[in-house]
Amino acid sequence: MENNQNWWRGAVIYQVYPRSFYDANNDGVGDLPGVIDKIDYISSLGVDAIWLSPFFTSPMKDFGYDVSNYCDVDPIFGTISDFDALIDKAHNHGLKVVIDQVLNHTSDKHPWFEESRKSHENDKADWYIWADAKPDGTAPNNWLSVFGGPAWQWDSTRRQYYLHNFLASQPDLNFHNPAVVDAILGTVDFWLKRGVDGFRLDTANYFFHDIELKDNPAKEVIVEGSIGVRLDNPYAYQQHLYDKSQPENIAFLQRLRTLLNQYPNTTTVGEIGCDFSLKTMAEYTQGNDKLHMCYSFDLLTHDSSMQHIRHTMETIEAGLGDGWPCWSIGNHDVERVATRWGGEHSSANKSKVFMIMLLSLRGSICLYQGEELGLPEAELEYDQLVDPYGINFWPDFKGRDGCRTPMPWSNTESGGFSQSSKTWLPVNEHHLPLAVSEQEGDRSSVLHAYRDFLHLRRTHPELIHGNIEFVYNDETTLSFIRTYEGQSLYIAINTAEQTKILSTDLALSPLTLPEALPTGYIKDQQIILPACSVLLAIVTR
């Protein structure tokens, strides 16, 4: 691999959810050998790196985000040798590999927790966050779980409550204990030694809690947004001042960065979900001594207006300093963007336009598997759900299964995902006409549009390294300029179902875009943007 310490700045990272990507051993669940089999496909997209969602040993109560052994591969996904082979093949294709580290909490089946819950005196007694009940037997404070209900679970053996920000089977580690921090960093070092190129840090602002366990206040203004939680979840009604985003987190991130600095060309991207996510993103990435980059939930909401996009970008730019953002409009936790933003007017061109907008913003980019096919959200019946989040909140919130159904590789009953008669989630019949095999042969497909634009992006360093200056926006239209080393590229985006016309006094020389990309044109100093189209042009003065 080439020596490039800053490869991650402006990189495009393709998220693979292994359970749903490709099933190589035909047991109905995707696996690491399946990812290896599809490395050629990932490489053909023109991305820079792969992000692998968790594949560690786990009871799978939260599908790998409940880790019982940080330093091994769960048999459902393969072996440690399979992981080594994946690293080798990815690197041979010029792809970096970023893995998902779930450091905030473990499974309740992790040996650390099994030891901790035995007594108040054992070696792991304070490796988790234990607290006595109030005199009336109730929980220590008012903190809530993201997945609904109190964030405290009573343990009859210790006769204390333990903290779980997510499922009760996911107890939070006590980062105030130096031994815990040392052990966690040891697990990170294990994977660095195996050649990984970086880490996506799950819930990166949750590691520390207020040691006095102060109650969170109520929110004065309640809106869907930065914490990635719907309004039918009571979690959205608290201001989360004390259960996460604590100042002690900074010192831990600095220790983590010191470790990564021992391994050249590695990186971190932190997931930030809090009431002031853009401010936290800036704090966590400034100074070249903490995280390399962060992403928030600000573009993972239902607000696809160009006002929201511009406001988010300008807010982070104003406070970022020398920090660096990472953006995504879809992942394994939210409704697929073709449905969430496309709505009832979802179309191939709309998927293409949102992709071009995302890939033209300043920052690094995460793409979620299936976005390059324009997959809509899969509709599931209640008895098909496996996600505890959706089961808890059904029917108002159907959970995350709809964005996690198997990847369609061919227009066949199984979607080419598996030869098993039953897959862990059903293959969605509406995805089959959008399968890779169908889009490969259609030069105007969403898949070809992704490939075309990703390869074009590599030829325009303005889109990777340039600064950003916004020119115009309304509800459905956005224009901005990216400038790098004296070269400026103008980008205009129309997400509306009708033609939009923009005036400009700039001297523009439009780029000729590949046929898969819906393109506007310039006429009489006006930019004509047909429905769901874009214009890219070199600024000549």
SEDRENRO-552307 format. One record per residue (C-alpha): residue number from 0; x, y, z. Coordinates in Angstrom, 2 decimals. Example, Ala and Ser with C-alpha at 12.3 -4.5 7.8 and 13.67 -1.06 7.14 Angstrom:
BEGIN
{0 {12.30 -4.50 7.80}},
{1 {13.67 -1.06 7.14}},
***
This chain:
BEGIN
{0 {0.00 0.00 0.00}},
{1 {1.20 3.47 -0.79}},
{2 {2.49 5.66 2.00}},
{3 {-0.18 8.33 2.32}},
{4 {-0.87 9.51 5.84}},
{5 {-3.83 11.62 4.69}},
{6 {-5.52 9.13 2.34}},
{7 {-8.69 9.44 4.45}},
{8 {-9.17 13.17 3.76}},
{9 {-11.82 13.24 1.06}},
{10 {-11.89 9.43 0.83}},
{11 {-15.05 7.51 -0.10}},
{12 {-15.71 4.61 2.27}},
{13 {-18.12 1.83 1.27}},
{14 {-19.98 0.34 4.23}},
{15 {-20.45 -3.43 4.12}},
{16 {-23.00 -4.95 6.49}},
{17 {-21.57 -8.49 6.34}},
{18 {-24.74 -10.33 7.40}},
{19 {-26.51 -9.02 4.31}},
{20 {-23.77 -8.68 1.71}},
{21 {-23.09 -12.15 0.32}},
{22 {-23.47 -15.64 1.81}},
{23 {-20.54 -17.80 0.69}},
{24 {-21.36 -20.91 2.76}},
{25 {-25.13 -20.87 2.09}},
{26 {-26.35 -20.86 5.68}},
{27 {-28.57 -17.83 5.06}},
{28 {-26.21 -15.30 6.66}},
{29 {-23.59 -13.22 4.86}},
{30 {-19.99 -13.77 5.91}},
{31 {-16.39 -12.65 5.47}},
{32 {-15.68 -15.13 2.62}},
{33 {-18.70 -13.55 0.93}},
{34 {-17.08 -10.13 1.20}},
{35 {-13.86 -11.56 -0.24}},
{36 {-15.83 -12.94 -3.19}},
{37 {-17.20 -9.45 -3.91}},
{38 {-14.02 -7.39 -3.51}},
{39 {-13.77 -7.06 -7.30}},
{40 {-17.26 -5.52 -7.34}},
{41 {-16.45 -3.07 -4.55}},
{42 {-13.22 -2.08 -6.27}},
{43 {-15.09 -1.48 -9.54}},
{44 {-17.18 1.23 -7.88}},
{45 {-14.18 3.52 -7.48}},
{46 {-14.27 3.81 -3.69}},
{47 {-11.16 4.11 -1.51}},
{48 {-11.99 1.92 1.47}},
{49 {-14.35 -0.65 2.96}},
{50 {-16.01 -0.21 6.35}},
{51 {-16.97 -3.60 7.83}},
{52 {-19.78 -3.59 10.37}},
{53 {-19.06 -5.83 13.40}},
{54 {-18.02 -9.43 12.80}},
{55 {-16.67 -10.14 16.31}},
{56 {-17.81 -12.99 18.57}},
{57 {-21.28 -12.08 19.81}},
{58 {-24.60 -13.52 21.03}},
{59 {-26.10 -11.33 18.25}},
{60 {-28.79 -9.74 20.42}},
{61 {-27.94 -6.53 18.53}},
{62 {-26.38 -8.29 15.55}},
{63 {-22.74 -7.86 16.48}},
{64 {-22.94 -4.56 18.33}},
{65 {-22.95 -6.67 21.52}},
{66 {-19.40 -8.04 21.58}},
{67 {-18.41 -11.00 23.76}},
{68 {-14.85 -11.29 22.40}},
{69 {-13.17 -8.26 20.81}},
{70 {-10.29 -10.30 19.41}},
{71 {-11.94 -13.03 17.35}},
{72 {-14.38 -13.56 14.51}},
{73 {-17.82 -14.97 15.24}},
{74 {-18.15 -18.41 13.59}},
{75 {-21.24 -17.22 11.73}},
{76 {-18.95 -14.87 9.77}},
{77 {-15.96 -17.20 9.39}},
{78 {-12.54 -17.33 11.01}},
{79 {-9.65 -15.03 11.82}},
{80 {-7.88 -16.53 8.78}},
{81 {-10.80 -15.37 6.63}},
{82 {-10.34 -11.88 8.01}},
{83 {-6.62 -11.95 7.19}},
{84 {-7.45 -13.10 3.66}},
{85 {-9.96 -10.27 3.31}},
{86 {-7.34 -7.73 4.35}},
{87 {-4.86 -9.14 1.83}},
{88 {-7.31 -9.16 -1.07}},
{89 {-8.61 -5.66 -0.32}},
{90 {-5.08 -4.29 -0.10}},
{91 {-4.16 -6.01 -3.36}},
{92 {-7.04 -4.08 -4.96}},
{93 {-5.86 -0.80 -3.47}},
{94 {-8.68 -0.72 -0.93}},
{95 {-8.22 0.24 2.73}},
{96 {-10.15 -1.68 5.39}},
{97 {-11.87 0.12 8.27}},
{98 {-13.54 -2.01 10.96}},
{99 {-16.35 -1.14 13.36}},
{100 {-15.17 -0.88 16.98}},
{101 {-17.89 -1.03 19.64}},
{102 {-15.97 0.27 22.63}},
{103 {-18.71 1.84 24.75}},
{104 {-20.37 -1.39 25.81}},
{105 {-19.99 -5.16 25.62}},
{106 {-22.38 -8.07 25.60}},
{107 {-23.58 -9.26 29.00}},
{108 {-22.00 -12.56 27.92}},
{109 {-18.52 -11.02 27.76}},
{110 {-16.23 -12.64 30.39}},
{111 {-15.50 -9.18 31.79}},
{112 {-19.16 -8.61 32.65}},
{113 {-19.76 -12.16 33.85}},
{114 {-16.93 -11.61 36.34}},
{115 {-18.03 -8.08 37.24}},
{116 {-21.57 -9.05 38.19}},
{117 {-20.42 -11.81 40.61}},
{118 {-19.52 -9.54 43.52}},
{119 {-18.44 -6.08 44.67}},
{120 {-14.86 -7.19 45.36}},
{121 {-13.59 -9.12 42.32}},
{122 {-10.95 -7.84 39.86}},
{123 {-13.58 -6.64 37.37}},
{124 {-16.03 -5.30 39.97}},
{125 {-15.86 -1.71 38.71}},
{126 {-15.26 -2.41 35.01}},
{127 {-18.91 -1.55 34.38}},
{128 {-21.13 1.23 35.70}},
{129 {-22.85 -0.09 38.82}},
{130 {-24.95 2.00 41.18}},
{131 {-27.11 1.41 44.24}},
{132 {-30.85 1.80 44.04}},
{133 {-32.50 4.83 45.54}},
{134 {-34.00 4.21 49.02}},
{135 {-37.33 3.32 47.38}},
{136 {-35.66 0.74 45.12}},
{137 {-35.92 2.74 41.93}},
{138 {-33.12 3.42 39.43}},
{139 {-30.23 5.74 40.39}},
{140 {-31.33 8.56 38.07}},
{141 {-33.58 9.41 35.11}},
{142 {-31.26 8.35 32.26}},
{143 {-32.97 6.58 29.37}},
{144 {-31.94 3.92 26.90}},
{145 {-31.81 4.76 23.18}},
{146 {-33.86 1.60 22.64}},
{147 {-36.65 2.69 24.99}},
{148 {-37.22 2.69 28.76}},
{149 {-34.76 3.29 31.61}},
{150 {-31.02 2.97 30.98}},
{151 {-30.65 0.96 34.20}},
{152 {-31.09 -2.79 34.73}},
{153 {-31.37 -4.41 38.15}},
{154 {-28.96 -7.28 38.81}},
{155 {-30.09 -9.53 41.65}},
{156 {-26.64 -11.04 42.24}},
{157 {-24.89 -7.74 42.98}},
{158 {-28.10 -6.12 44.18}},
{159 {-27.26 -3.06 42.16}},
{160 {-28.28 -1.46 38.89}},
{161 {-25.97 -1.37 35.87}},
{162 {-26.05 1.20 33.08}},
{163 {-26.96 0.27 29.51}},
{164 {-27.41 3.09 26.98}},
{165 {-28.78 0.54 24.53}},
{166 {-30.15 -2.98 25.20}},
{167 {-30.12 -4.39 28.73}},
{168 {-27.83 -7.08 27.27}},
{169 {-25.30 -4.33 26.37}},
{170 {-23.85 -3.07 29.68}},
{171 {-21.74 0.08 29.45}},
{172 {-18.05 -0.14 30.32}},
{173 {-16.68 2.17 33.01}},
{174 {-14.11 4.32 31.21}},
{175 {-13.35 6.12 34.47}},
{176 {-11.42 2.97 35.41}},
{177 {-7.87 3.14 33.88}},
{178 {-7.74 -0.66 33.65}},
{179 {-10.76 -0.62 31.35}},
{180 {-9.14 1.96 29.08}},
{181 {-5.93 -0.09 28.93}},
{182 {-7.88 -3.25 28.07}},
{183 {-9.93 -1.52 25.38}},
{184 {-6.86 0.00 23.75}},
{185 {-5.31 -3.46 23.81}},
{186 {-8.19 -4.77 21.67}},
{187 {-7.67 -1.92 19.21}},
{188 {-3.98 -2.73 19.01}},
{189 {-4.83 -6.37 18.26}},
{190 {-6.51 -5.38 14.98}},
{191 {-3.89 -2.77 14.09}},
{192 {-1.30 -5.54 14.28}},
{193 {-3.42 -7.56 11.82}},
{194 {-3.20 -4.75 9.26}},
{195 {-6.46 -2.84 9.49}},
{196 {-6.30 0.71 8.14}},
{197 {-8.68 2.30 10.59}},
{198 {-11.73 2.16 12.82}},
{199 {-15.27 3.41 12.67}},
{200 {-16.00 4.12 16.33}},
{201 {-19.55 3.27 17.31}},
{202 {-21.19 5.83 19.63}},
{203 {-17.88 7.69 19.98}},
{204 {-19.26 10.33 22.37}},
{205 {-20.73 7.82 24.85}},
{206 {-17.55 6.45 26.40}},
{207 {-17.67 8.53 29.60}},
{208 {-20.60 9.34 31.87}},
{209 {-21.03 11.90 34.64}},
{210 {-19.54 10.18 37.65}},
{211 {-22.04 11.87 40.02}},
{212 {-24.92 10.42 37.97}},
{213 {-26.78 13.73 37.80}},
{214 {-30.26 13.69 36.24}},
{215 {-30.62 14.91 32.67}},
{216 {-32.89 17.96 32.29}},
{217 {-35.88 18.00 29.98}},
{218 {-35.45 19.49 26.53}},
{219 {-37.00 22.90 26.03}},
{220 {-37.41 22.39 22.29}},
{221 {-37.99 18.89 20.97}},
{222 {-37.13 18.18 17.34}},
{223 {-36.11 15.13 15.38}},
{224 {-32.51 15.34 14.34}},
{225 {-29.04 15.31 15.76}},
{226 {-29.31 12.37 18.15}},
{227 {-30.82 10.13 15.47}},
{228 {-33.92 9.31 17.55}},
{229 {-37.57 9.58 16.55}},
{230 {-40.09 11.62 18.51}},
{231 {-42.06 8.52 19.52}},
{232 {-39.05 7.52 21.64}},
{233 {-38.87 9.12 25.12}},
{234 {-35.07 9.39 24.71}},
{235 {-35.72 12.40 22.46}},
{236 {-37.29 14.35 25.34}},
{237 {-34.18 14.67 27.49}},
{238 {-31.23 16.98 27.06}},
{239 {-28.40 14.48 27.32}},
{240 {-25.95 16.50 29.38}},
{241 {-24.67 13.84 31.74}},
{242 {-25.00 10.38 30.18}},
{243 {-22.63 11.10 27.26}},
{244 {-20.39 13.73 25.58}},
{245 {-18.43 14.28 28.80}},
{246 {-15.19 16.33 28.85}},
{247 {-13.16 13.29 29.96}},
{248 {-13.80 11.77 26.54}},
{249 {-11.22 14.12 25.00}},
{250 {-8.30 12.58 26.92}},
{251 {-9.34 9.06 25.90}},
{252 {-9.52 10.05 22.22}},
{253 {-6.04 11.54 22.54}},
{254 {-4.73 8.24 23.93}},
{255 {-6.41 6.40 21.10}},
{256 {-4.82 8.75 18.54}},
{257 {-1.41 8.23 20.14}},
{258 {-1.85 4.50 19.59}},
{259 {-2.88 4.91 15.96}},
{260 {0.07 7.22 15.32}},
{261 {2.29 4.18 15.89}},
{262 {0.73 2.63 12.77}},
{263 {1.26 4.87 9.71}},
{264 {-1.63 5.47 7.30}},
{265 {-4.37 4.50 9.77}},
{266 {-7.46 6.54 10.57}},
{267 {-10.55 6.87 12.77}},
{268 {-14.07 8.04 12.02}},
{269 {-16.32 8.60 15.01}},
{270 {-20.11 8.32 15.09}},
{271 {-21.50 11.33 16.96}},
{272 {-25.09 11.39 18.16}},
{273 {-25.82 14.19 20.60}},
{274 {-27.80 17.37 21.09}},
{275 {-24.92 19.49 19.75}},
{276 {-23.41 17.08 17.24}},
{277 {-21.73 19.60 14.92}},
{278 {-19.99 21.27 17.87}},
{279 {-18.85 17.87 19.14}},
{280 {-17.61 16.88 15.67}},
{281 {-15.44 19.98 15.64}},
{282 {-14.08 19.37 19.16}},
{283 {-13.25 15.74 18.44}},
{284 {-11.38 16.37 15.16}},
{285 {-9.53 19.64 15.81}},
{286 {-5.85 19.79 16.68}},
{287 {-4.58 16.67 14.92}},
{288 {-4.47 14.78 18.23}},
{289 {-7.91 13.15 18.59}},
{290 {-10.14 11.57 15.95}},
{291 {-9.24 12.01 12.30}},
{292 {-12.87 12.64 11.32}},
{293 {-16.44 12.34 12.61}},
{294 {-19.93 12.03 11.21}},
{295 {-23.25 12.93 12.76}},
{296 {-26.92 12.13 12.18}},
{297 {-27.61 15.56 10.67}},
{298 {-27.90 14.17 7.12}},
{299 {-29.59 10.95 8.29}},
{300 {-32.92 12.60 9.13}},
{301 {-35.97 12.99 6.89}},
{302 {-35.07 16.60 6.06}},
{303 {-33.72 16.55 2.50}},
{304 {-34.26 20.25 1.87}},
{305 {-31.37 22.14 0.38}},
{306 {-31.75 24.73 3.17}},
{307 {-30.95 21.97 5.67}},
{308 {-27.96 20.75 3.66}},
{309 {-26.52 24.26 3.35}},
{310 {-27.17 25.13 7.01}},
{311 {-25.49 21.92 8.18}},
{312 {-22.45 22.47 5.97}},
{313 {-22.02 26.14 6.85}},
{314 {-22.46 25.45 10.57}},
{315 {-19.74 22.81 10.63}},
{316 {-17.44 24.88 8.40}},
{317 {-17.76 27.86 10.75}},
{318 {-16.63 25.87 13.78}},
{319 {-14.45 23.12 12.33}},
{320 {-11.08 24.88 12.22}},
{321 {-8.51 22.28 11.17}},
{322 {-10.91 19.41 11.91}},
{323 {-12.43 17.18 9.25}},
{324 {-15.99 15.93 8.70}},
{325 {-17.35 12.73 7.20}},
{326 {-20.83 12.68 5.66}},
{327 {-23.35 9.99 4.89}},
{328 {-27.01 10.02 3.89}},
{329 {-27.62 6.35 4.65}},
{330 {-26.36 3.51 6.81}},
{331 {-27.49 0.36 8.63}},
{332 {-29.44 2.32 11.25}},
{333 {-31.79 4.49 9.17}},
{334 {-34.44 4.11 6.49}},
{335 {-32.87 3.82 3.04}},
{336 {-32.31 7.20 1.44}},
{337 {-34.23 6.36 -1.75}},
{338 {-37.35 6.09 0.43}},
{339 {-36.48 8.55 3.20}},
{340 {-35.59 11.40 0.85}},
{341 {-37.15 10.20 -2.39}},
{342 {-40.56 9.58 -0.86}},
{343 {-43.48 8.87 -3.17}},
{344 {-41.57 10.53 -6.02}},
{345 {-38.53 8.30 -5.64}},
{346 {-36.77 7.69 -8.94}},
{347 {-33.46 6.58 -10.35}},
{348 {-32.54 10.17 -11.24}},
{349 {-33.38 11.38 -7.73}},
{350 {-31.05 8.72 -6.29}},
{351 {-28.34 9.88 -8.70}},
{352 {-28.77 13.55 -7.79}},
{353 {-28.57 12.92 -4.04}},
{354 {-25.44 10.85 -4.66}},
{355 {-23.76 13.61 -6.68}},
{356 {-24.65 16.17 -4.01}},
{357 {-23.16 13.99 -1.26}},
{358 {-19.98 13.23 -3.20}},
{359 {-19.49 16.92 -3.97}},
{360 {-19.58 18.14 -0.37}},
{361 {-16.40 18.98 1.55}},
{362 {-15.35 16.04 3.68}},
{363 {-14.98 12.30 3.51}},
{364 {-17.96 10.19 2.47}},
{365 {-19.54 6.95 3.64}},
{366 {-21.75 5.05 1.19}},
{367 {-23.96 2.23 2.44}},
{368 {-24.21 -0.99 0.46}},
{369 {-27.20 -0.92 -1.90}},
{370 {-27.28 2.87 -2.24}},
{371 {-25.43 2.43 -5.51}},
{372 {-28.45 0.41 -6.72}},
{373 {-31.01 2.97 -5.55}},
{374 {-32.62 0.38 -3.26}},
{375 {-35.78 1.54 -1.47}},
{376 {-36.60 0.58 2.10}},
{377 {-37.86 -3.00 2.36}},
{378 {-41.29 -3.38 3.94}},
{379 {-41.47 -6.22 6.47}},
{380 {-44.28 -7.76 8.45}},
{381 {-44.06 -7.79 12.24}},
{382 {-43.36 -11.52 12.35}},
{383 {-40.38 -11.02 10.01}},
{384 {-38.64 -8.52 12.30}},
{385 {-35.47 -9.44 14.16}},
{386 {-34.33 -5.95 15.25}},
{387 {-35.18 -5.40 18.97}},
{388 {-35.44 -1.66 18.34}},
{389 {-38.24 -2.16 15.81}},
{390 {-39.97 -4.85 17.87}},
{391 {-40.08 -2.42 20.85}},
{392 {-41.57 0.46 18.88}},
{393 {-43.77 -1.34 16.31}},
{394 {-45.85 -0.20 14.44}},
{395 {-44.96 3.50 14.68}},
{396 {-41.30 2.65 14.08}},
{397 {-40.49 -0.53 12.21}},
{398 {-36.85 -0.62 13.21}},
{399 {-33.75 -1.07 11.12}},
{400 {-34.47 -4.36 9.38}},
{401 {-35.86 -2.61 6.30}},
{402 {-32.44 -1.21 5.41}},
{403 {-30.59 -4.44 6.29}},
{404 {-32.24 -6.97 3.98}},
{405 {-29.88 -8.99 1.73}},
{406 {-28.07 -7.34 -1.15}},
{407 {-29.63 -8.32 -4.52}},
{408 {-26.95 -9.63 -6.85}},
{409 {-29.25 -11.21 -9.43}},
{410 {-32.90 -11.08 -10.43}},
{411 {-33.69 -14.49 -8.99}},
{412 {-35.79 -15.66 -6.07}},
{413 {-32.83 -15.54 -3.67}},
{414 {-31.39 -12.41 -5.24}},
{415 {-28.13 -14.30 -5.72}},
{416 {-27.39 -13.62 -2.04}},
{417 {-27.58 -17.22 -0.82}},
{418 {-28.57 -20.72 -1.89}},
{419 {-30.19 -21.31 1.49}},
{420 {-33.98 -21.73 1.50}},
{421 {-34.19 -19.28 4.43}},
{422 {-32.11 -16.15 4.91}},
{423 {-31.70 -14.22 8.18}},
{424 {-33.92 -11.49 6.73}},
{425 {-36.03 -12.12 3.63}},
{426 {-34.76 -11.04 0.23}},
{427 {-37.05 -8.20 -0.84}},
{428 {-38.92 -8.91 -4.07}},
{429 {-39.01 -5.21 -4.99}},
{430 {-35.21 -5.16 -4.94}},
{431 {-34.82 -7.92 -7.53}},
{432 {-35.36 -5.72 -10.64}},
{433 {-32.66 -3.43 -9.22}},
{434 {-30.14 -6.25 -8.79}},
{435 {-26.50 -5.78 -9.76}},
{436 {-26.94 -8.15 -12.71}},
{437 {-29.80 -6.03 -14.09}},
{438 {-28.02 -2.70 -13.68}},
{439 {-24.69 -3.89 -15.07}},
{440 {-26.26 -4.15 -18.51}},
{441 {-28.11 -0.83 -18.33}},
{442 {-25.78 2.06 -19.12}},
{443 {-28.26 4.55 -17.65}},
{444 {-28.63 2.73 -14.31}},
{445 {-27.99 4.11 -10.83}},
{446 {-25.07 1.69 -10.51}},
{447 {-23.35 3.10 -13.59}},
{448 {-24.05 6.63 -12.37}},
{449 {-22.27 5.87 -9.10}},
{450 {-19.30 4.35 -10.89}},
{451 {-19.12 7.20 -13.39}},
{452 {-19.24 9.93 -10.79}},
{453 {-16.87 8.22 -8.38}},
{454 {-14.29 7.87 -11.14}},
{455 {-14.90 11.45 -12.34}},
{456 {-14.45 12.67 -8.76}},
{457 {-10.95 11.21 -8.70}},
{458 {-9.98 13.41 -11.66}},
{459 {-11.12 16.61 -9.90}},
{460 {-9.09 17.29 -6.75}},
{461 {-11.39 20.25 -6.07}},
{462 {-14.05 17.71 -5.04}},
{463 {-11.66 15.88 -2.73}},
{464 {-9.52 18.61 -1.19}},
{465 {-11.11 21.94 -2.12}},
{466 {-12.79 24.48 0.11}},
{467 {-16.52 25.10 -0.31}},
{468 {-18.45 28.31 -0.95}},
{469 {-22.23 28.28 -1.25}},
{470 {-23.80 30.40 -3.97}},
{471 {-27.55 29.79 -3.89}},
{472 {-30.24 27.59 -2.44}},
{473 {-33.98 27.23 -2.17}},
{474 {-36.02 24.25 -0.97}},
{475 {-34.94 21.93 -3.80}},
{476 {-31.97 23.66 -5.43}},
{477 {-28.40 24.13 -4.27}},
{478 {-25.30 25.57 -5.91}},
{479 {-21.77 25.93 -4.58}},
{480 {-18.14 26.19 -5.67}},
{481 {-15.25 23.91 -4.68}},
{482 {-11.79 25.47 -5.12}},
{483 {-8.38 23.85 -4.88}},
{484 {-4.99 25.23 -5.97}},
{485 {-6.53 27.94 -8.13}},
{486 {-9.00 25.67 -9.91}},
{487 {-12.72 26.17 -9.17}},
{488 {-15.57 23.79 -9.93}},
{489 {-19.18 24.99 -9.86}},
{490 {-21.86 22.45 -8.86}},
{491 {-25.60 23.03 -9.22}},
{492 {-28.12 20.48 -7.92}},
{493 {-31.86 20.27 -8.63}},
{494 {-33.80 17.71 -6.60}},
{495 {-37.23 18.96 -7.74}},
{496 {-39.67 17.23 -10.08}},
{497 {-39.69 20.25 -12.36}},
{498 {-37.12 22.32 -14.27}},
{499 {-35.32 25.02 -12.30}},
{500 {-33.51 27.98 -13.84}},
{501 {-30.62 29.74 -12.10}},
{502 {-29.04 33.00 -13.17}},
{503 {-25.29 33.47 -12.94}},
{504 {-22.68 36.06 -13.79}},
{505 {-19.90 33.47 -13.58}},
{506 {-17.98 32.43 -16.68}},
{507 {-18.61 28.69 -16.75}},
{508 {-17.37 25.90 -18.96}},
{509 {-19.66 22.89 -18.39}},
{510 {-18.17 19.44 -17.97}},
{511 {-19.40 16.75 -20.32}},
{512 {-20.78 14.14 -17.95}},
{513 {-21.26 10.44 -18.72}},
{514 {-24.70 9.47 -20.03}},
{515 {-25.81 7.86 -16.77}},
{516 {-25.70 11.26 -15.03}},
{517 {-28.77 13.53 -15.47}},
{518 {-27.29 16.78 -16.73}},
{519 {-28.38 20.38 -17.06}},
{520 {-27.02 22.97 -19.49}},
{521 {-26.29 26.69 -19.88}},
{522 {-28.24 28.96 -22.22}},
{523 {-28.04 32.77 -22.39}},
{524 {-26.21 33.06 -19.05}},
{525 {-28.85 30.92 -17.39}},
{526 {-28.35 27.49 -15.90}},
{527 {-31.16 25.19 -16.99}},
{528 {-31.64 22.27 -14.62}},
{529 {-34.29 19.78 -15.78}},
{530 {-36.09 17.74 -13.12}},
{531 {-33.61 15.89 -10.89}},
{532 {-30.45 16.95 -12.65}},
{533 {-27.05 18.53 -12.01}},
{534 {-24.56 20.79 -13.70}},
{535 {-20.81 20.73 -13.12}},
{536 {-18.72 23.43 -14.72}},
{537 {-15.20 24.82 -14.55}},
{538 {-15.19 28.46 -13.41}},
{539 {-13.05 30.19 -16.04}},
{540 {-12.71 33.53 -14.30}},
***
